[in-house]
Amino acid sequence: MRMKVVLATHNPHKVAEFQQIVAQTRPDLEIVGYDGPEPIEDGVTFAENALIKARAAAEHTGLAALADDSGICVDVLGGSPGVFSAYWAGQKKDAVANLELLLDQLRDIADPHRSAHFTSVIALVLPGGTEHVVEGAWPGRLAHAPSGGGGFGYDPIFIPEGQPAGAERSVGEYSDEEKQAQSHRARAFAELAPLLAEV
Protein backbone atom coordinates (compact mmCIF):
# COMPACT_ATOMS: atom_id res chain seq x y z
CA MET A 1 0.00 0.00 0.00
CA ARG A 2 1.38 3.40 -0.95
CA MET A 3 1.67 6.00 1.78
CA LYS A 4 0.21 9.41 1.01
CA VAL A 5 2.11 12.65 1.54
CA VAL A 6 0.29 15.88 0.82
CA LEU A 7 2.03 18.54 -1.25
CA ALA A 8 0.89 21.97 -0.14
CA THR A 9 -0.04 23.35 -3.53
CA HIS A 10 -3.08 23.67 -5.77
CA ASN A 11 -0.77 23.61 -8.81
CA PRO A 12 -1.18 20.28 -10.67
CA HIS A 13 2.13 20.86 -12.51
CA LYS A 14 4.00 20.81 -9.21
CA VAL A 15 2.14 17.72 -7.97
CA ALA A 16 3.05 15.79 -11.12
CA GLU A 17 6.65 17.01 -11.02
CA PHE A 18 7.07 16.04 -7.37
CA GLN A 19 5.51 12.61 -7.93
CA GLN A 20 8.00 11.90 -10.71
CA ILE A 21 10.92 13.07 -8.56
CA VAL A 22 9.77 11.10 -5.50
CA ALA A 23 9.19 7.94 -7.55
CA GLN A 24 12.91 7.68 -8.26
CA THR A 25 13.78 7.13 -4.59
CA ARG A 26 10.52 6.40 -2.73
CA PRO A 27 8.07 4.64 -5.10
CA ASP A 28 5.99 3.71 -2.03
CA LEU A 29 5.04 7.37 -1.48
CA GLU A 30 2.11 8.92 -3.29
CA ILE A 31 2.11 12.70 -3.60
CA VAL A 32 -1.39 14.12 -3.39
CA GLY A 33 -2.53 17.68 -3.97
CA TYR A 34 -3.77 19.92 -1.19
CA ASP A 35 -7.46 20.82 -1.19
CA GLY A 36 -7.55 23.03 1.86
CA PRO A 37 -7.48 26.80 2.31
CA GLU A 38 -4.37 28.65 1.19
CA PRO A 39 -2.48 30.18 4.09
CA ILE A 40 -1.17 33.71 3.87
CA GLU A 41 2.42 33.52 2.67
CA ASP A 42 3.79 36.46 4.59
CA GLY A 43 7.32 35.15 5.01
CA VAL A 44 10.22 37.09 3.56
CA THR A 45 12.33 34.02 2.73
CA PHE A 46 11.70 30.83 0.77
CA ALA A 47 12.11 28.80 3.98
CA GLU A 48 9.55 30.82 5.91
CA ASN A 49 6.94 30.50 3.18
CA ALA A 50 7.60 26.77 2.67
CA LEU A 51 7.07 26.13 6.39
CA ILE A 52 3.89 28.24 6.47
CA LYS A 53 2.40 26.11 3.67
CA ALA A 54 3.60 22.74 4.99
CA ARG A 55 2.32 23.43 8.50
CA ALA A 56 -1.10 24.43 7.17
CA ALA A 57 -1.36 21.32 4.97
CA ALA A 58 -0.26 18.97 7.76
CA GLU A 59 -2.75 20.49 10.18
CA HIS A 60 -5.62 20.42 7.64
CA THR A 61 -5.06 16.83 6.42
CA GLY A 62 -3.35 15.03 9.30
CA LEU A 63 -0.80 13.72 6.79
CA ALA A 64 2.90 14.33 6.46
CA ALA A 65 3.15 17.45 4.32
CA LEU A 66 5.67 18.78 1.85
CA ALA A 67 5.76 22.35 0.62
CA ASP A 68 8.03 23.90 -1.94
CA ASP A 69 8.69 27.59 -2.15
CA SER A 70 10.72 28.42 -5.17
CA GLY A 71 11.59 31.19 -7.55
CA ILE A 72 14.14 32.70 -9.83
CA CYS A 73 16.87 34.92 -8.45
CA VAL A 74 18.59 37.32 -10.86
CA ASP A 75 22.00 38.57 -9.77
CA VAL A 76 21.81 42.00 -11.42
CA LEU A 77 18.47 42.56 -9.66
CA GLY A 78 19.98 41.77 -6.27
CA GLY A 79 18.35 38.33 -6.13
CA SER A 80 14.88 39.46 -7.23
CA PRO A 81 12.23 38.39 -8.08
CA GLY A 82 13.14 35.74 -5.45
CA VAL A 83 10.25 35.04 -3.08
CA PHE A 84 8.09 37.35 -5.20
CA SER A 85 8.60 35.35 -8.42
CA ALA A 86 4.96 34.24 -8.68
CA TYR A 87 3.71 37.79 -8.07
CA TRP A 88 6.35 39.78 -9.98
CA ALA A 89 3.77 41.42 -12.27
CA GLY A 90 1.02 41.65 -9.63
CA GLN A 91 -1.21 39.63 -7.35
CA LYS A 92 -2.91 37.73 -10.19
CA LYS A 93 -0.01 35.22 -10.42
CA ASP A 94 0.08 35.68 -14.20
CA ALA A 95 3.05 33.58 -15.38
CA VAL A 96 3.16 35.17 -18.84
CA ALA A 97 3.05 38.70 -17.43
CA ASN A 98 5.76 37.83 -14.88
CA LEU A 99 8.07 36.53 -17.61
CA GLU A 100 7.45 39.49 -19.91
CA LEU A 101 8.07 42.00 -17.13
CA LEU A 102 11.36 40.35 -16.17
CA LEU A 103 12.53 40.30 -19.78
CA ASP A 104 11.59 43.96 -20.15
CA GLN A 105 13.57 44.89 -17.05
CA LEU A 106 16.63 43.11 -18.45
CA ARG A 107 16.17 44.28 -22.04
CA ASP A 108 19.48 46.22 -22.21
CA ILE A 109 21.51 43.84 -20.02
CA ALA A 110 24.24 41.93 -21.89
CA ASP A 111 24.73 38.17 -21.55
CA PRO A 112 27.67 38.33 -19.11
CA HIS A 113 25.41 40.10 -16.62
CA ARG A 114 22.29 37.93 -17.03
CA SER A 115 23.34 35.28 -14.48
CA ALA A 116 20.53 33.84 -12.41
CA HIS A 117 19.55 30.72 -10.51
CA PHE A 118 16.40 28.90 -9.62
CA THR A 119 16.06 28.20 -5.90
CA SER A 120 13.81 25.60 -4.30
CA VAL A 121 13.31 25.25 -0.57
CA ILE A 122 11.30 22.23 0.54
CA ALA A 123 9.78 21.94 3.99
CA LEU A 124 8.67 18.60 5.43
CA VAL A 125 6.29 18.70 8.39
CA LEU A 126 5.36 15.41 10.04
CA PRO A 127 2.11 14.86 11.97
CA GLY A 128 4.03 14.74 15.25
CA GLY A 129 5.40 18.23 14.64
CA THR A 130 8.90 17.38 13.43
CA GLU A 131 10.06 19.82 10.75
CA HIS A 132 12.85 19.72 8.18
CA VAL A 133 13.93 22.32 5.60
CA VAL A 134 16.27 21.68 2.64
CA GLU A 135 17.39 23.81 -0.29
CA GLY A 136 18.51 23.29 -3.87
CA ALA A 137 19.83 25.77 -6.45
CA TRP A 138 20.11 25.49 -10.24
CA PRO A 139 22.54 28.06 -11.71
CA GLY A 140 22.36 29.52 -15.19
CA ARG A 141 21.47 32.71 -17.00
CA LEU A 142 18.48 34.35 -18.66
CA ALA A 143 17.84 34.34 -22.40
CA HIS A 144 16.67 37.43 -24.29
CA ALA A 145 13.48 35.72 -25.48
CA PRO A 146 11.43 32.63 -24.53
CA SER A 147 12.01 29.34 -26.33
CA GLY A 148 10.44 25.89 -26.16
CA GLY A 149 6.96 24.80 -25.23
CA GLY A 150 7.79 22.76 -22.13
CA GLY A 151 7.97 23.59 -18.47
CA PHE A 152 6.12 26.48 -16.87
CA GLY A 153 6.78 29.82 -15.22
CA TYR A 154 10.22 31.19 -16.08
CA ASP A 155 11.44 27.93 -17.67
CA PRO A 156 11.36 29.24 -21.27
CA ILE A 157 13.94 31.96 -20.50
CA PHE A 158 16.23 30.06 -18.13
CA ILE A 159 19.39 28.55 -19.66
CA PRO A 160 21.11 26.20 -17.18
CA GLU A 161 24.88 26.36 -16.98
CA GLY A 162 27.08 23.46 -18.07
CA GLN A 163 25.63 22.99 -21.57
CA PRO A 164 27.84 22.62 -24.66
CA ALA A 165 28.73 25.94 -26.29
CA GLY A 166 26.55 26.64 -29.30
CA ALA A 167 23.97 24.05 -28.24
CA GLU A 168 22.46 25.76 -25.22
CA ARG A 169 18.75 25.32 -24.60
CA SER A 170 16.26 26.86 -22.23
CA VAL A 171 14.46 24.66 -19.73
CA GLY A 172 11.40 25.18 -21.94
CA GLU A 173 13.21 22.99 -24.48
CA TYR A 174 14.10 20.26 -21.98
CA SER A 175 12.22 16.98 -21.76
CA ASP A 176 10.44 16.29 -18.48
CA GLU A 177 13.08 13.67 -17.69
CA GLU A 178 15.96 16.12 -18.24
CA LYS A 179 14.36 18.76 -16.07
CA GLN A 180 13.54 16.36 -13.24
CA ALA A 181 17.11 15.05 -13.21
CA GLN A 182 18.70 18.50 -12.92
CA SER A 183 16.21 21.00 -11.52
CA HIS A 184 16.39 22.98 -8.32
CA ARG A 185 13.54 20.86 -6.93
CA ALA A 186 15.40 17.65 -7.77
CA ARG A 187 18.50 19.03 -6.04
CA ALA A 188 16.49 20.01 -2.97
CA PHE A 189 14.75 16.66 -2.95
CA ALA A 190 18.10 14.85 -3.02
CA GLU A 191 18.77 16.55 0.31
CA LEU A 192 15.29 15.63 1.55
CA ALA A 193 15.28 11.98 0.49
CA PRO A 194 17.11 10.63 3.57
CA LEU A 195 14.67 12.52 5.83
CA LEU A 196 11.68 10.81 4.20
CA ALA A 197 12.70 7.64 6.02
CA GLU A 198 10.83 9.18 8.95
CA VAL A 199 7.55 9.18 7.00
C-alpha positions as CSV (number, residue, x, y, z in Angstrom):
1,M,0.0,0.0,0.0
2,R,1.4,3.4,-1.0
3,M,1.7,6.0,1.8
4,K,0.2,9.4,1.0
5,V,2.1,12.6,1.5
6,V,0.3,15.9,0.8
7,L,2.0,18.5,-1.3
8,A,0.9,22.0,-0.1
9,T,0.0,23.3,-3.5
10,H,-3.1,23.7,-5.8
11,N,-0.8,23.6,-8.8
12,P,-1.2,20.3,-10.7
13,H,2.1,20.9,-12.5
14,K,4.0,20.8,-9.2
15,V,2.1,17.7,-8.0
16,A,3.0,15.8,-11.1
17,E,6.6,17.0,-11.0
18,F,7.1,16.0,-7.4
19,Q,5.5,12.6,-7.9
20,Q,8.0,11.9,-10.7
21,I,10.9,13.1,-8.6
22,V,9.8,11.1,-5.5
23,A,9.2,7.9,-7.6
24,Q,12.9,7.7,-8.3
25,T,13.8,7.1,-4.6
26,R,10.5,6.4,-2.7
27,P,8.1,4.6,-5.1
28,D,6.0,3.7,-2.0
29,L,5.0,7.4,-1.5
30,E,2.1,8.9,-3.3
31,I,2.1,12.7,-3.6
32,V,-1.4,14.1,-3.4
33,G,-2.5,17.7,-4.0
34,Y,-3.8,19.9,-1.2
35,D,-7.5,20.8,-1.2
36,G,-7.6,23.0,1.9
37,P,-7.5,26.8,2.3
38,E,-4.4,28.6,1.2
39,P,-2.5,30.2,4.1
40,I,-1.2,33.7,3.9
41,E,2.4,33.5,2.7
42,D,3.8,36.5,4.6
43,G,7.3,35.1,5.0
44,V,10.2,37.1,3.6
45,T,12.3,34.0,2.7
46,F,11.7,30.8,0.8
47,A,12.1,28.8,4.0
48,E,9.5,30.8,5.9
49,N,6.9,30.5,3.2
50,A,7.6,26.8,2.7
51,L,7.1,26.1,6.4
52,I,3.9,28.2,6.5
53,K,2.4,26.1,3.7
54,A,3.6,22.7,5.0
55,R,2.3,23.4,8.5
56,A,-1.1,24.4,7.2
57,A,-1.4,21.3,5.0
58,A,-0.3,19.0,7.8
59,E,-2.8,20.5,10.2
60,H,-5.6,20.4,7.6
61,T,-5.1,16.8,6.4
62,G,-3.3,15.0,9.3
63,L,-0.8,13.7,6.8
64,A,2.9,14.3,6.5
65,A,3.2,17.4,4.3
66,L,5.7,18.8,1.9
67,A,5.8,22.4,0.6
68,D,8.0,23.9,-1.9
69,D,8.7,27.6,-2.1
70,S,10.7,28.4,-5.2
71,G,11.6,31.2,-7.6
72,I,14.1,32.7,-9.8
73,C,16.9,34.9,-8.5
74,V,18.6,37.3,-10.9
75,D,22.0,38.6,-9.8
76,V,21.8,42.0,-11.4
77,L,18.5,42.6,-9.7
78,G,20.0,41.8,-6.3
79,G,18.4,38.3,-6.1
80,S,14.9,39.5,-7.2
81,P,12.2,38.4,-8.1
82,G,13.1,35.7,-5.5
83,V,10.3,35.0,-3.1
84,F,8.1,37.3,-5.2
85,S,8.6,35.3,-8.4
86,A,5.0,34.2,-8.7
87,Y,3.7,37.8,-8.1
88,W,6.4,39.8,-10.0
89,A,3.8,41.4,-12.3
90,G,1.0,41.6,-9.6
91,Q,-1.2,39.6,-7.3
92,K,-2.9,37.7,-10.2
93,K,0.0,35.2,-10.4
94,D,0.1,35.7,-14.2
95,A,3.0,33.6,-15.4
96,V,3.2,35.2,-18.8
97,A,3.1,38.7,-17.4
98,N,5.8,37.8,-14.9
99,L,8.1,36.5,-17.6
100,E,7.4,39.5,-19.9
101,L,8.1,42.0,-17.1
102,L,11.4,40.3,-16.2
103,L,12.5,40.3,-19.8
104,D,11.6,44.0,-20.2
105,Q,13.6,44.9,-17.0
106,L,16.6,43.1,-18.5
107,R,16.2,44.3,-22.0
108,D,19.5,46.2,-22.2
109,I,21.5,43.8,-20.0
110,A,24.2,41.9,-21.9
111,D,24.7,38.2,-21.6
112,P,27.7,38.3,-19.1
113,H,25.4,40.1,-16.6
114,R,22.3,37.9,-17.0
115,S,23.3,35.3,-14.5
116,A,20.5,33.8,-12.4
117,H,19.6,30.7,-10.5
118,F,16.4,28.9,-9.6
119,T,16.1,28.2,-5.9
120,S,13.8,25.6,-4.3
121,V,13.3,25.3,-0.6
122,I,11.3,22.2,0.5
123,A,9.8,21.9,4.0
124,L,8.7,18.6,5.4
125,V,6.3,18.7,8.4
126,L,5.4,15.4,10.0
127,P,2.1,14.9,12.0
128,G,4.0,14.7,15.2
129,G,5.4,18.2,14.6
130,T,8.9,17.4,13.4
131,E,10.1,19.8,10.7
132,H,12.9,19.7,8.2
133,V,13.9,22.3,5.6
134,V,16.3,21.7,2.6
135,E,17.4,23.8,-0.3
136,G,18.5,23.3,-3.9
137,A,19.8,25.8,-6.4
138,W,20.1,25.5,-10.2
139,P,22.5,28.1,-11.7
140,G,22.4,29.5,-15.2
141,R,21.5,32.7,-17.0
142,L,18.5,34.3,-18.7
143,A,17.8,34.3,-22.4
144,H,16.7,37.4,-24.3
145,A,13.5,35.7,-25.5
146,P,11.4,32.6,-24.5
147,S,12.0,29.3,-26.3
148,G,10.4,25.9,-26.2
149,G,7.0,24.8,-25.2
150,G,7.8,22.8,-22.1
151,G,8.0,23.6,-18.5
152,F,6.1,26.5,-16.9
153,G,6.8,29.8,-15.2
154,Y,10.2,31.2,-16.1
155,D,11.4,27.9,-17.7
156,P,11.4,29.2,-21.3
157,I,13.9,32.0,-20.5
158,F,16.2,30.1,-18.1
159,I,19.4,28.6,-19.7
160,P,21.1,26.2,-17.2
161,E,24.9,26.4,-17.0
162,G,27.1,23.5,-18.1
163,Q,25.6,23.0,-21.6
164,P,27.8,22.6,-24.7
165,A,28.7,25.9,-26.3
166,G,26.5,26.6,-29.3
167,A,24.0,24.1,-28.2
168,E,22.5,25.8,-25.2
169,R,18.7,25.3,-24.6
170,S,16.3,26.9,-22.2
171,V,14.5,24.7,-19.7
172,G,11.4,25.2,-21.9
173,E,13.2,23.0,-24.5
174,Y,14.1,20.3,-22.0
175,S,12.2,17.0,-21.8
176,D,10.4,16.3,-18.5
177,E,13.1,13.7,-17.7
178,E,16.0,16.1,-18.2
179,K,14.4,18.8,-16.1
180,Q,13.5,16.4,-13.2
181,A,17.1,15.0,-13.2
182,Q,18.7,18.5,-12.9
183,S,16.2,21.0,-11.5
184,H,16.4,23.0,-8.3
185,R,13.5,20.9,-6.9
186,A,15.4,17.7,-7.8
187,R,18.5,19.0,-6.0
188,A,16.5,20.0,-3.0
189,F,14.7,16.7,-2.9
190,A,18.1,14.9,-3.0
191,E,18.8,16.6,0.3
192,L,15.3,15.6,1.6
193,A,15.3,12.0,0.5
194,P,17.1,10.6,3.6
195,L,14.7,12.5,5.8
196,L,11.7,10.8,4.2
197,A,12.7,7.6,6.0
198,E,10.8,9.2,9.0
199,V,7.6,9.2,7.0
